[in-house]
Amino acid sequence: MLEIERKFLVKSDAFKNEAFSQSEIKQGYLNSNPSRAVRIRIHNDKGYLTIKGKSDESGTTRFEWEKEIDLTEANALLKLCEPGAISKTRYEVKAGEHIYEVDEFYDDNQGLWLAEIELKDANEAFIKPDWLGDEVTGDVRYYNSQLSKNPFTKW
């Protein structure tokens, strides 16, 4: 139940031509505390409840538990979330043996594009496509739970 991922800014929309999947996501936080964030997400037509623990010092590894929930329940729980729901389009892009999840944010986070790659080991090698920008792994400003409270357009 450990999530190991690295996070990057995206410097161009060239990834869109490489994407093999595109989906819509809306999510909110019942609790956005970095030690134990509790998220409700609607991903296309499915609902999810996710609990994330505190990241390690590098920001690459943390506990993550996720369970699919009924869509009606997910919609009801979104209404209980803290202010600052996140809306984004997620693109999946294959690069070598890995898949990048590239998020294009909307509303108060308009203009932000982030790419995440999940790894089996924090030191695992991976391909960095040309559209990938600076690494922001461990920079809490780019955690979705923090973007819901302190949006990108307000920086």
BADRENTOR-708470 format. One line per field, with one value per residue: residue number from 1; residue in three letters; x, y, z of N, C-alpha, C, O, CB in turn. Coordinates in pm, 1 decimal. Glycine has a CB too. Example, Ala and Ser with C-alpha at 12.3 -4.5 7.8 and 13.67 -1.06 7.14 Angstrom:
# residues 2
k = 1;2 $
r = ALA;SER $
n_east = 1319.0;1285.0 $
n_north = -569.0;-225.0 $
n_up = 780.0;708.0 $
ca_east = 1230.0;1367.0 $
ca_north = -450.0;-106.0 $
ca_up = 780.0;714.0 $
c_east = 1320.0;1290.0 $
c_north = -330.0;3.0 $
c_up = 780.0;787.0 $
o_east = 1423.6;1340.9 $
o_north = -331.9;113.8 $
o_up = 846.5;803.9 $
cb_east = 1130.8;1408.4 $
cb_north = -447.3;-59.8 $
cb_up = 904.6;572.5 $
# end
This chain:
# residues 155
k = 1;2;3;4;5;6;7;8;9;10;11;12;13;14;15;16;17;18;19;20;21;22;23;24;25;26;27;28;29;30;31;32;33;34;35;36;37;38;39;40;41;42;43;44;45;46;47;48;49;50;51;52;53;54;55;56;57;58;59;60;61;62;63;64;65;66;67;68;69;70;71;72;73;74;75;76;77;78;79;80;81;82;83;84;85;86;87;88;89;90;91;92;93;94;95;96;97;98;99;100;101;102;103;104;105;106;107;108;109;110;111;112;113;114;115;116;117;118;119;120;121;122;123;124;125;126;127;128;129;130;131;132;133;134;135;136;137;138;139;140;141;142;143;144;145;146;147;148;149;150;151;152;153;154;155 $
r = MET;LEU;GLU;ILE;GLU;ARG;LYS;PHE;LEU;VAL;LYS;SER;ASP;ALA;PHE;LYS;ASN;GLU;ALA;PHE;SER;GLN;SER;GLU;ILE;LYS;GLN;GLY;TYR;LEU;ASN;SER;ASN;PRO;SER;ARG;ALA;VAL;ARG;ILE;ARG;ILE;HIS;ASN;ASP;LYS;GLY;TYR;LEU;THR;ILE;LYS;GLY;LYS;SER;ASP;GLU;SER;GLY;THR;THR;ARG;PHE;GLU;TRP;GLU;LYS;GLU;ILE;ASP;LEU;THR;GLU;ALA;ASN;ALA;LEU;LEU;LYS;LEU;CYS;GLU;PRO;GLY;ALA;ILE;SER;LYS;THR;ARG;TYR;GLU;VAL;LYS;ALA;GLY;GLU;HIS;ILE;TYR;GLU;VAL;ASP;GLU;PHE;TYR;ASP;ASP;ASN;GLN;GLY;LEU;TRP;LEU;ALA;GLU;ILE;GLU;LEU;LYS;ASP;ALA;ASN;GLU;ALA;PHE;ILE;LYS;PRO;ASP;TRP;LEU;GLY;ASP;GLU;VAL;THR;GLY;ASP;VAL;ARG;TYR;TYR;ASN;SER;GLN;LEU;SER;LYS;ASN;PRO;PHE;THR;LYS;TRP $
n_east = 81.4;209.3;278.5;488.4;614.8;711.7;702.9;640.6;660.5;498.6;604.6;503.1;222.0;268.9;252.6;-10.8;-47.9;67.5;-82.5;-267.3;-498.0;-767.7;-930.1;-1186.0;-1167.9;-1292.7;-1242.2;-1239.0;-1157.3;-1209.1;-1051.7;-763.0;-519.1;-169.8;-61.8;-254.6;-443.7;-775.6;-950.6;-1211.9;-1303.2;-1424.0;-1391.1;-1430.8;-1700.5;-1692.6;-1664.8;-1438.0;-1278.1;-1006.2;-724.7;-440.1;-118.2;144.6;417.3;749.0;1079.7;1190.3;968.2;879.3;758.7;474.0;206.5;-80.9;-420.1;-693.7;-1032.1;-1294.9;-1607.2;-1965.4;-2108.4;-2316.8;-2285.8;-2028.4;-2075.8;-2244.6;-2070.0;-1878.7;-2005.8;-1968.5;-1708.1;-1407.3;-1374.4;-1279.4;-1269.3;-1111.2;-1073.7;-993.7;-836.7;-715.6;-445.4;-304.4;15.6;242.6;579.8;851.2;879.6;701.5;414.0;305.6;95.3;-67.0;-185.2;-414.2;-512.0;-805.1;-1025.7;-949.4;-692.3;-613.0;-399.3;-198.0;-6.4;67.6;279.7;287.9;467.7;451.9;651.0;836.4;1041.7;1213.1;1450.7;1443.1;1513.0;1391.4;1233.1;1253.7;1044.7;1058.7;870.3;852.0;899.3;1055.6;1136.2;913.2;871.7;795.3;756.8;530.7;342.1;244.0;90.7;-223.3;-404.8;-314.5;-328.6;-599.3;-649.4;-473.1;-468.0;-306.8;-330.8;-325.0;-73.1 $
n_north = -119.2;113.1;411.1;507.6;773.3;1018.2;1365.4;1615.0;1935.7;2038.2;2138.0;2183.1;2123.1;1900.3;1637.7;1562.2;1462.6;1217.7;1079.6;797.8;772.0;955.5;1131.0;1260.2;1427.3;1497.2;1614.5;1624.0;1714.1;1557.6;1575.3;1757.1;1742.8;1705.8;1482.7;1286.1;1274.3;1271.8;1181.3;1235.7;1119.1;1157.6;985.2;995.8;798.7;675.5;636.4;712.2;655.8;773.2;741.9;906.6;895.0;1068.0;1197.5;1065.2;1202.4;1275.9;1305.6;1118.6;877.9;736.2;622.4;482.8;424.4;302.0;283.4;175.5;338.2;369.6;568.4;751.4;780.8;893.0;1141.5;1255.5;1267.1;1444.2;1685.6;1732.8;1798.3;1991.8;2341.3;2420.5;2236.9;2023.1;2024.9;1850.1;1735.2;1421.7;1278.8;988.3;874.1;675.2;595.3;437.5;171.6;273.2;465.6;790.4;1002.3;1274.0;1575.4;1825.3;2114.6;2297.8;2580.9;2747.0;2657.1;2678.6;2663.4;2516.0;2231.3;1908.5;1624.7;1288.7;1000.9;666.4;449.1;142.2;141.9;392.3;475.6;393.4;385.8;590.5;706.5;1041.0;1239.7;1497.6;1699.5;1716.1;1905.9;2087.6;1902.8;1854.3;1695.7;1631.7;1899.7;2058.9;2244.5;2159.1;1936.2;1790.6;1816.9;2047.8;2230.6;2259.5;2424.1;2638.2;2768.4;2747.3;2977.1;3182.3;3218.3 $
n_up = 0.0;-50.3;-218.3;-470.7;-628.9;-874.6;-948.3;-1193.8;-1352.9;-1656.3;-1969.2;-2223.9;-2447.9;-2599.5;-2518.6;-2551.7;-2806.9;-2781.0;-2601.5;-2488.0;-2357.7;-2212.5;-1955.8;-1733.0;-1423.1;-1103.0;-782.8;-423.9;-83.2;220.0;434.0;437.3;558.9;555.0;681.7;675.2;439.5;313.2;42.8;-194.3;-504.0;-834.8;-1118.1;-1439.7;-1470.7;-1223.3;-868.2;-597.4;-285.6;-113.9;94.0;197.8;333.3;516.9;328.5;268.3;347.0;96.4;-56.6;-233.7;-156.4;-0.3;213.8;65.2;27.6;-148.6;-250.2;-455.4;-472.3;-464.6;-720.5;-666.1;-390.1;-388.7;-513.7;-319.4;-99.5;-199.0;-163.5;103.0;130.1;198.1;106.9;-233.3;-459.3;-698.3;-1046.4;-1338.9;-1643.2;-1720.6;-1883.3;-2020.4;-2084.6;-2248.5;-2181.6;-2259.2;-2038.2;-1859.1;-1745.5;-1776.2;-1591.7;-1686.9;-1580.6;-1661.4;-1530.3;-1415.3;-1353.0;-1052.6;-1069.0;-1324.7;-1606.7;-1497.1;-1544.4;-1460.5;-1436.5;-1338.4;-1239.4;-1158.1;-968.6;-907.5;-735.5;-552.4;-669.5;-928.4;-1276.6;-1546.2;-1848.7;-1962.5;-2123.3;-2384.3;-2334.3;-2066.2;-1772.1;-1503.3;-1207.0;-937.6;-723.3;-391.2;-333.3;-158.0;-241.9;-482.6;-431.1;-472.1;-262.1;-140.3;-347.8;-359.2;-145.7;-169.6;-450.3;-773.3;-941.1;-761.4;-663.1 $
ca_east = 0.0;294.2;281.7;618.6;595.8;783.6;611.2;708.8;585.9;492.7;637.7;428.0;111.4;307.6;211.8;-146.4;-36.5;116.9;-173.5;-351.1;-619.6;-804.1;-1044.9;-1220.3;-1160.9;-1333.0;-1210.6;-1239.4;-1091.8;-1277.0;-943.7;-645.5;-399.9;-66.0;-32.9;-359.1;-543.2;-886.1;-998.8;-1322.8;-1277.0;-1505.6;-1305.8;-1531.9;-1828.1;-1666.4;-1628.9;-1329.2;-1237.2;-862.2;-654.4;-296.5;-39.5;249.7;528.2;881.9;1154.2;1211.5;838.6;849.9;691.1;378.1;98.3;-201.3;-525.5;-803.0;-1142.8;-1404.0;-1734.5;-2080.8;-2104.6;-2411.6;-2219.7;-1916.8;-2134.5;-2292.7;-1952.5;-1814.4;-2075.0;-1918.3;-1564.2;-1355.4;-1381.4;-1167.1;-1267.1;-1016.5;-1122.8;-880.6;-836.0;-596.4;-397.7;-205.5;116.2;343.7;719.1;926.6;803.1;620.3;303.7;289.0;-37.8;-48.6;-308.8;-438.5;-602.0;-900.5;-1076.1;-846.3;-559.7;-597.7;-263.1;-105.1;1.4;158.8;294.9;332.8;505.2;461.5;767.5;843.3;1148.8;1240.7;1569.7;1421.7;1537.1;1275.3;1250.8;1198.2;1010.8;1095.7;768.7;861.9;971.2;1126.3;1080.4;856.1;847.5;822.0;715.4;392.4;251.9;189.4;0.9;-361.7;-469.3;-272.7;-383.0;-739.7;-650.8;-390.5;-464.3;-195.4;-350.8;-310.0;67.6 $
ca_north = 0.0;230.6;478.2;566.9;849.9;1142.8;1463.6;1712.8;2033.1;2005.3;2264.0;2203.0;2027.7;1796.7;1507.8;1529.5;1382.1;1085.9;1020.8;686.4;775.9;1087.3;1118.3;1378.0;1402.0;1599.5;1560.6;1712.2;1658.1;1558.1;1615.9;1785.7;1740.2;1628.3;1357.3;1188.1;1334.5;1184.0;1237.8;1178.5;1146.2;1100.9;967.2;963.0;759.5;591.7;708.6;654.4;709.8;750.1;794.3;915.9;930.3;1168.1;1158.7;1058.6;1328.0;1310.4;1330.0;1016.8;758.9;752.3;526.4;516.4;324.3;350.5;189.8;224.8;352.5;397.5;703.5;835.3;810.9;984.3;1274.6;1305.1;1298.6;1565.3;1802.1;1750.0;1826.6;2125.8;2425.9;2412.6;2114.9;2019.6;1970.7;1833.8;1628.2;1337.2;1210.9;884.7;873.2;571.3;632.9;316.9;75.1;345.7;550.4;919.9;1060.1;1418.2;1644.0;1962.5;2166.4;2401.8;2670.0;2825.7;2601.6;2690.3;2693.1;2420.8;2094.8;1826.1;1485.7;1197.7;867.5;573.5;362.7;28.5;175.2;536.3;500.3;330.2;469.7;607.2;798.5;1175.8;1297.3;1637.9;1791.0;1717.4;2021.2;2073.2;1811.0;1919.4;1592.9;1677.9;2039.3;2041.8;2334.8;2087.5;1828.8;1828.2;1859.5;2184.9;2311.8;2286.6;2531.8;2749.1;2741.8;2790.5;3113.2;3279.6;3223.6 $
ca_up = 0.0;-63.8;-347.7;-500.3;-751.6;-896.3;-1005.2;-1278.3;-1430.8;-1798.7;-2036.2;-2348.5;-2462.3;-2695.7;-2463.9;-2595.2;-2928.9;-2742.3;-2503.0;-2532.7;-2278.3;-2160.3;-1866.7;-1653.1;-1279.3;-1006.4;-651.5;-308.7;35.2;348.5;523.5;354.6;642.5;485.3;751.8;646.3;350.5;275.5;-83.0;-269.9;-646.4;-942.5;-1235.4;-1540.1;-1409.3;-1106.2;-747.8;-519.0;-157.2;-101.8;211.0;174.5;450.9;502.0;241.9;328.5;332.5;-44.3;-118.7;-335.1;-105.5;109.0;222.8;-9.9;25.8;-232.5;-268.0;-540.0;-402.3;-549.0;-777.3;-591.4;-262.9;-416.4;-535.7;-190.0;-16.5;-252.8;-105.9;239.9;125.3;223.4;-13.4;-327.4;-540.5;-810.0;-1173.6;-1430.1;-1742.8;-1706.8;-2003.3;-1992.0;-2190.2;-2228.6;-2207.9;-2226.0;-1958.9;-1761.7;-1791.5;-1709.9;-1579.2;-1704.0;-1542.7;-1703.5;-1427.2;-1452.5;-1247.9;-985.0;-1099.8;-1470.4;-1650.5;-1436.1;-1598.4;-1381.6;-1478.3;-1232.8;-1282.7;-1045.6;-980.0;-815.7;-641.9;-559.4;-752.5;-1058.7;-1394.2;-1633.1;-1961.4;-1943.7;-2254.6;-2406.8;-2281.5;-1920.3;-1718.5;-1376.6;-1108.6;-819.4;-622.5;-255.2;-315.5;-113.3;-314.8;-597.5;-388.8;-501.5;-138.0;-114.2;-457.0;-327.1;-45.6;-218.1;-594.3;-857.9;-993.8;-651.7;-621.4 $
c_east = 85.9;288.8;420.4;603.2;685.2;690.1;691.4;610.9;590.8;509.8;570.2;317.1;141.7;266.1;74.2;-146.3;6.6;20.4;-255.3;-483.8;-641.6;-929.2;-1065.2;-1224.3;-1210.9;-1306.5;-1213.7;-1180.4;-1181.3;-1179.2;-819.1;-517.5;-293.3;-31.1;-134.6;-470.9;-648.4;-956.5;-1119.1;-1297.5;-1383.4;-1418.3;-1394.1;-1661.4;-1809.5;-1624.8;-1522.0;-1312.0;-1090.7;-811.0;-506.0;-227.8;64.2;361.3;657.2;956.4;1172.5;1081.2;798.2;759.6;594.4;273.3;-18.5;-295.7;-640.7;-906.6;-1246.5;-1531.2;-1843.2;-2076.7;-2199.3;-2351.0;-2106.1;-1968.3;-2183.4;-2175.6;-1878.6;-1877.1;-2029.3;-1772.6;-1532.3;-1370.2;-1259.5;-1158.6;-1172.6;-1086.4;-1004.7;-909.5;-706.1;-569.5;-297.4;-115.1;221.1;480.5;806.2;835.2;704.5;507.3;302.7;140.8;-17.6;-182.7;-307.8;-547.5;-689.4;-935.1;-961.1;-704.7;-532.4;-454.1;-159.1;-119.3;105.5;161.1;347.9;366.6;519.4;573.4;757.5;945.3;1183.0;1359.3;1559.7;1445.0;1410.8;1308.3;1184.5;1171.2;1045.2;996.7;770.8;947.1;1042.6;1056.5;1032.0;816.2;883.1;787.9;565.0;294.2;180.1;107.7;-141.1;-433.6;-434.0;-322.1;-530.6;-751.9;-577.9;-368.6;-347.4;-210.9;-333.9;-166.0;130.7 $
c_north = 125.7;281.7;540.7;640.3;972.3;1234.4;1572.0;1816.0;1988.9;2135.7;2285.6;2099.7;1918.8;1657.4;1465.9;1442.7;1239.4;1012.3;907.2;682.8;917.4;1069.8;1245.8;1339.0;1523.9;1538.6;1668.1;1639.4;1672.1;1603.7;1636.8;1793.4;1653.6;1495.4;1247.6;1252.2;1229.9;1249.2;1160.5;1216.8;1082.5;1104.1;909.6;924.9;666.2;678.9;635.5;730.2;673.5;814.0;790.8;960.4;1036.2;1112.9;1146.2;1189.3;1371.3;1344.9;1223.9;904.4;794.6;642.5;575.4;397.4;382.0;241.3;253.0;228.3;384.5;544.2;798.5;876.2;910.9;1126.7;1335.9;1346.5;1421.8;1691.3;1831.6;1794.0;1971.7;2208.6;2402.4;2283.3;2131.7;1958.8;1963.4;1726.1;1553.0;1267.1;1105.0;871.5;767.7;625.8;515.7;218.6;141.2;423.4;677.7;951.9;1210.6;1485.9;1788.2;2017.2;2279.9;2488.8;2748.0;2772.5;2601.0;2728.3;2599.1;2285.5;2021.8;1684.5;1405.1;1063.4;781.4;474.6;246.5;53.9;322.9;569.6;439.2;430.0;476.7;711.4;932.1;1236.8;1446.3;1736.7;1800.6;1834.9;1987.5;1974.4;1888.9;1816.4;1649.5;1823.3;2037.4;2134.3;2262.6;1964.2;1876.5;1878.5;2004.3;2279.8;2344.5;2402.8;2657.8;2729.8;2810.4;2935.3;3220.9;3291.3;3354.0 $
c_up = 0.0;-206.4;-361.3;-632.4;-753.7;-973.7;-1076.8;-1332.5;-1576.4;-1874.8;-2170.6;-2356.8;-2565.0;-2648.6;-2515.9;-2720.2;-2898.1;-2649.6;-2564.0;-2456.9;-2226.7;-2075.3;-1786.5;-1505.8;-1203.8;-869.6;-545.0;-189.8;157.4;456.2;437.3;436.8;574.5;553.6;720.2;563.8;312.6;156.9;-135.0;-415.6;-731.9;-1066.8;-1345.1;-1469.1;-1289.5;-988.2;-669.4;-387.9;-141.0;25.9;180.0;302.7;418.0;414.3;321.4;299.3;187.8;-115.4;-218.6;-285.8;7.0;102.1;137.7;-7.7;-54.1;-250.2;-359.6;-457.1;-504.9;-595.5;-704.1;-456.4;-282.8;-438.0;-405.1;-101.0;-67.5;-193.7;36.9;244.9;161.0;96.2;-103.1;-404.5;-659.0;-931.1;-1268.5;-1533.4;-1724.0;-1839.9;-1959.4;-2113.5;-2156.9;-2266.2;-2164.2;-2154.0;-1862.3;-1829.1;-1708.1;-1706.0;-1581.0;-1679.3;-1591.4;-1611.9;-1480.4;-1331.4;-1184.9;-1005.3;-1250.4;-1504.9;-1592.4;-1503.9;-1516.3;-1436.7;-1360.1;-1295.2;-1158.4;-1073.9;-882.3;-705.7;-660.0;-650.0;-891.3;-1171.9;-1479.0;-1740.1;-1928.4;-2080.7;-2262.5;-2346.1;-2129.0;-1874.6;-1588.5;-1284.1;-986.6;-713.0;-485.5;-229.4;-284.7;-184.2;-428.2;-559.2;-417.7;-376.6;-104.0;-223.5;-433.1;-228.5;-93.4;-369.0;-666.5;-905.0;-885.7;-603.0;-662.9 $
o_east = 42.0;293.9;464.3;581.1;728.2;608.6;795.9;493.5;677.8;438.8;578.4;317.0;50.0;246.4;45.2;-234.5;-14.9;40.2;-305.9;-571.2;-546.0;-1023.6;-974.8;-1276.1;-1176.7;-1344.1;-1193.7;-1156.4;-1223.5;-1218.6;-774.2;-416.9;-321.7;23.4;-104.8;-579.2;-615.5;-1014.2;-1127.8;-1273.3;-1427.7;-1377.4;-1428.0;-1726.6;-1898.5;-1558.8;-1514.3;-1329.1;-1053.9;-849.1;-451.8;-273.8;70.4;396.2;673.4;901.6;1170.5;1083.0;693.8;690.6;627.0;254.3;-51.2;-256.5;-681.8;-874.1;-1281.7;-1560.7;-1813.9;-2044.7;-2164.9;-2363.5;-2089.6;-1910.2;-2165.6;-2181.9;-1821.6;-1809.0;-2048.9;-1720.0;-1617.6;-1378.0;-1151.1;-1050.7;-1156.9;-1150.4;-925.4;-994.1;-599.3;-657.8;-215.1;-160.4;281.2;496.3;831.6;726.8;631.8;505.5;299.4;69.1;41.0;-281.2;-213.5;-661.6;-654.0;-880.3;-882.5;-607.9;-441.6;-394.6;-43.3;-229.5;219.0;58.3;440.4;302.7;589.9;588.9;680.4;937.4;1181.6;1367.4;1658.9;1401.8;1332.6;1398.9;1074.2;1264.4;1059.0;1035.8;700.5;1053.6;1084.5;933.8;1101.1;736.8;989.8;789.7;482.7;174.4;68.9;59.7;-174.4;-513.9;-515.3;-353.9;-580.6;-853.4;-617.4;-263.7;-298.0;-112.4;-329.2;-139.3;248.7 $
o_north = 231.8;204.6;616.6;577.9;1022.8;1188.8;1615.8;1786.7;1910.9;2232.9;2394.9;2001.2;1851.9;1568.0;1346.5;1358.6;1149.3;894.0;918.0;601.6;990.4;1002.4;1328.3;1233.7;1637.8;1424.3;1786.5;1518.7;1781.9;1663.2;1543.3;1845.6;1539.1;1405.6;1129.3;1280.1;1114.8;1357.4;1038.3;1333.5;970.4;1210.2;791.3;1012.2;587.4;781.4;512.7;851.9;556.6;925.6;687.4;1051.8;1087.0;995.3;1207.4;1277.7;1490.9;1406.3;1236.2;841.7;871.9;578.4;694.1;284.4;495.9;123.3;369.9;135.4;422.1;633.3;914.7;991.1;1003.1;1222.0;1455.6;1449.9;1496.6;1792.3;1942.5;1823.7;2060.2;2151.7;2369.0;2224.8;2241.4;1854.2;2057.0;1638.8;1613.1;1205.6;1129.5;859.5;770.7;693.0;497.7;186.3;71.7;443.5;673.0;931.6;1267.8;1457.9;1863.3;1971.2;2348.3;2471.5;2809.5;2836.0;2532.9;2814.7;2601.9;2232.5;2067.8;1630.9;1447.5;1018.8;818.0;423.9;251.0;-3.9;373.0;680.9;434.4;545.0;381.7;793.1;936.4;1281.1;1512.9;1847.7;1882.7;1860.9;1873.8;1964.0;1978.4;1846.1;1708.3;1866.9;2017.0;2105.8;2299.8;1893.7;1991.7;1971.5;2075.5;2395.5;2446.0;2472.4;2769.8;2680.8;2915.4;3009.1;3339.7;3367.3;3376.6 $
o_up = 44.4;-302.3;-274.9;-736.2;-650.0;-1053.9;-1028.4;-1354.9;-1615.0;-1849.0;-2226.5;-2283.0;-2612.6;-2731.0;-2523.5;-2737.7;-2979.2;-2622.0;-2675.7;-2487.2;-2200.3;-2116.4;-1773.6;-1468.5;-1235.7;-843.5;-572.3;-194.6;193.7;556.5;370.9;388.8;539.2;489.5;736.3;615.2;283.8;168.5;-122.0;-446.4;-707.0;-1114.2;-1344.1;-1411.8;-1257.2;-1005.1;-673.0;-381.2;-152.8;61.2;141.2;371.2;306.0;424.4;427.0;233.6;158.7;-222.0;-282.6;-366.1;97.0;-1.3;137.9;-37.3;-31.9;-263.5;-343.5;-381.7;-618.4;-516.8;-682.4;-414.0;-202.9;-386.1;-382.5;-34.5;12.0;-176.1;86.6;352.2;154.8;-12.7;-55.3;-414.5;-712.6;-920.6;-1278.3;-1514.0;-1712.8;-1899.7;-1871.2;-2227.4;-2049.5;-2368.1;-2045.1;-2202.5;-1791.3;-1950.5;-1585.1;-1804.0;-1489.1;-1747.7;-1566.2;-1615.8;-1576.4;-1222.6;-1257.0;-963.3;-1298.0;-1440.5;-1634.2;-1518.7;-1503.9;-1478.3;-1290.9;-1390.5;-1064.4;-1185.0;-786.4;-597.3;-772.5;-701.9;-964.0;-1163.9;-1483.6;-1723.8;-1873.9;-2147.8;-2159.9;-2309.9;-2070.1;-1930.6;-1566.6;-1283.0;-937.9;-623.8;-467.7;-114.3;-373.9;-186.7;-465.7;-647.9;-390.0;-384.0;-45.1;-195.9;-481.6;-227.5;-60.8;-410.8;-625.3;-908.2;-918.0;-509.9;-636.4 $
cb_east = -92.7;438.9;166.8;734.0;450.1;919.6;520.7;780.5;643.5;357.2;783.4;521.2;-15.7;458.7;210.2;-225.3;62.5;251.8;-267.0;-277.0;-612.6;-827.8;-1027.0;-1356.9;-1016.6;-1486.1;-1075.3;-1381.6;-956.7;-1334.7;-918.5;-665.4;-433.2;58.9;-29.4;-415.9;-475.1;-985.9;-887.4;-1464.8;-1138.2;-1642.4;-1181.7;-1483.5;-1916.7;-1556.9;-1750.7;-1198.0;-1325.5;-786.5;-687.6;-265.0;28.5;305.0;545.7;961.8;1288.8;1280.0;839.3;977.6;793.7;311.0;55.0;-167.1;-570.2;-750.8;-1206.2;-1422.6;-1726.4;-2213.2;-2140.4;-2546.4;-2165.8;-1837.1;-2250.5;-2377.7;-1856.7;-1825.1;-2226.1;-1933.9;-1509.6;-1206.3;-1390.6;-1040.6;-1409.2;-887.8;-1239.2;-753.2;-850.4;-614.4;-333.3;-273.8;181.8;310.8;759.6;1050.5;897.8;707.8;166.2;369.0;-112.8;7.0;-328.2;-480.0;-521.6;-1028.3;-1152.0;-875.8;-547.7;-696.7;-228.0;-130.3;37.8;117.9;390.1;224.3;637.2;326.2;895.9;878.6;1275.2;1266.9;1692.3;1279.5;1655.7;1149.2;1191.3;1295.6;861.6;1107.6;631.4;921.0;875.7;1139.1;1184.7;734.0;929.8;963.8;748.0;384.0;329.9;301.0;20.3;-437.3;-428.9;-120.3;-366.2;-806.7;-587.6;-252.5;-594.2;-183.3;-490.2;-399.5;146.3 $
cb_north = -0.3;198.7;586.9;458.1;891.3;1119.8;1525.6;1642.7;2178.0;1932.9;2271.6;2193.4;2101.1;1800.5;1512.9;1656.6;1446.3;1099.2;1128.2;553.5;675.1;1191.7;999.0;1438.3;1366.7;1643.5;1493.8;1761.9;1727.0;1417.8;1508.6;1915.8;1686.4;1711.6;1381.5;1129.1;1392.8;1159.8;1238.1;1230.6;1094.6;1180.8;873.1;847.3;692.0;486.7;730.5;655.8;654.4;805.9;712.0;1013.8;807.1;1210.8;1259.9;935.6;1314.8;1195.6;1462.2;958.0;656.4;891.5;505.0;556.9;284.0;397.7;150.7;135.5;463.9;367.3;699.1;760.0;682.0;936.7;1266.2;1197.7;1179.3;1568.4;1779.5;1621.1;1795.0;2120.8;2575.8;2432.2;2079.8;1938.3;2058.6;1799.4;1683.5;1232.5;1311.9;747.9;1013.9;444.7;766.4;350.9;-13.0;440.8;475.8;1032.9;1011.4;1452.8;1639.8;1971.2;2215.1;2339.1;2589.5;2831.2;2458.9;2795.2;2833.4;2408.2;2093.2;1825.6;1473.8;1181.4;868.9;499.2;442.2;-99.8;84.3;590.5;446.3;272.2;415.1;649.5;738.4;1266.7;1277.2;1664.2;1746.9;1584.7;2137.3;2208.1;1704.8;2004.2;1463.6;1656.6;2127.8;2064.7;2454.2;2046.6;1792.0;1709.3;1767.2;2192.3;2238.7;2160.8;2482.8;2756.1;2786.1;2698.4;3125.0;3240.7;3106.9 $
cb_up = 119.3;-23.4;-360.9;-506.7;-766.8;-973.2;-895.0;-1393.6;-1412.8;-1837.2;-2055.3;-2472.9;-2502.1;-2719.3;-2310.4;-2621.0;-3025.5;-2675.1;-2446.4;-2514.8;-2161.3;-2276.4;-1772.5;-1697.9;-1236.1;-1024.0;-653.3;-277.4;60.2;381.6;637.2;279.2;785.3;473.3;901.4;777.5;222.9;396.3;-187.8;-217.8;-688.1;-963.7;-1204.8;-1633.3;-1512.9;-1137.1;-661.6;-599.2;-38.2;-224.5;341.0;58.5;508.1;639.9;128.7;274.4;397.0;-116.2;-185.8;-385.1;-56.2;103.5;370.1;-155.7;170.6;-369.4;-131.2;-667.2;-292.3;-472.5;-925.7;-569.8;-198.5;-540.3;-635.8;-119.2;-12.6;-406.7;-107.5;316.5;-13.3;269.9;25.9;-254.9;-589.9;-773.1;-1234.0;-1352.3;-1890.3;-1591.7;-2105.5;-1957.2;-2206.8;-2311.8;-2132.4;-2138.7;-1881.1;-1681.0;-1781.3;-1783.1;-1447.7;-1847.0;-1390.5;-1856.4;-1306.7;-1511.6;-1139.7;-838.8;-1044.3;-1528.1;-1614.2;-1283.7;-1752.9;-1232.9;-1601.7;-1121.9;-1366.8;-1021.4;-955.5;-891.6;-664.6;-420.2;-683.6;-1067.7;-1477.9;-1550.9;-2092.5;-1860.6;-2283.8;-2554.7;-2327.2;-1868.2;-1696.1;-1308.2;-1067.5;-859.1;-652.6;-223.8;-445.1;34.7;-370.7;-688.6;-235.2;-561.0;-22.6;-102.9;-591.5;-269.1;83.8;-140.5;-656.7;-978.4;-1056.3;-535.2;-680.2 $
# end
